[in-house]
Amino acid sequence: MKRTEEDEHPRPAINVTNVEHLARHMFQRQADSYDSDPALVELAWVDPDIRAFWMAEAISVLAYLEELAA
C-alpha cells in the first residue's frame, strides 16, 4: 500500500500544552509592550477571564496556521 505524503510527514497535533505556551507568549508580549509591572502581569495571568481570552486567541492562531498548512 502506498503511503501518502501526509502519512510520511505527519503534522504535529495541536495540544493544550502548545496552546498554553502560545497564549502565555502572546500575553507576555502584549504586557511587555506596555512596560507593565512584572508582579501585576503575574496576577493578571491567573485571572480566569484574561487567561481565557488569551487561550482563545492562541487557539485561533493555531487553527489559522493549520488551515494554511493544509
PEHUGI-V68759 format. One record per pair of residues at least 24 apart in sequence whose C-alpha atoms are under 8 Angstrom apart, sorted by sequence separation. I is the first residue (numbers start at 1). J is the second residue. D is the distance in Angstrom with one decimal. If there is no record, write none. Layout:
[[I & J & D] [I & J & D]]
//
This chain:
[[27 & 54 & 6.5] [23 & 51 & 7.9] [26 & 54 & 7.3] [24 & 54 & 7.3] [23 & 54 & 5.1] [23 & 55 & 5.1] [26 & 58 & 7.7] [23 & 57 & 7.0] [20 & 55 & 6.6] [23 & 58 & 5.0] [19 & 55 & 6.6] [22 & 58 & 5.8] [20 & 58 & 7.8] [19 & 58 & 5.8] [19 & 59 & 6.2] [19 & 62 & 7.7] [14 & 62 & 7.4]]
//
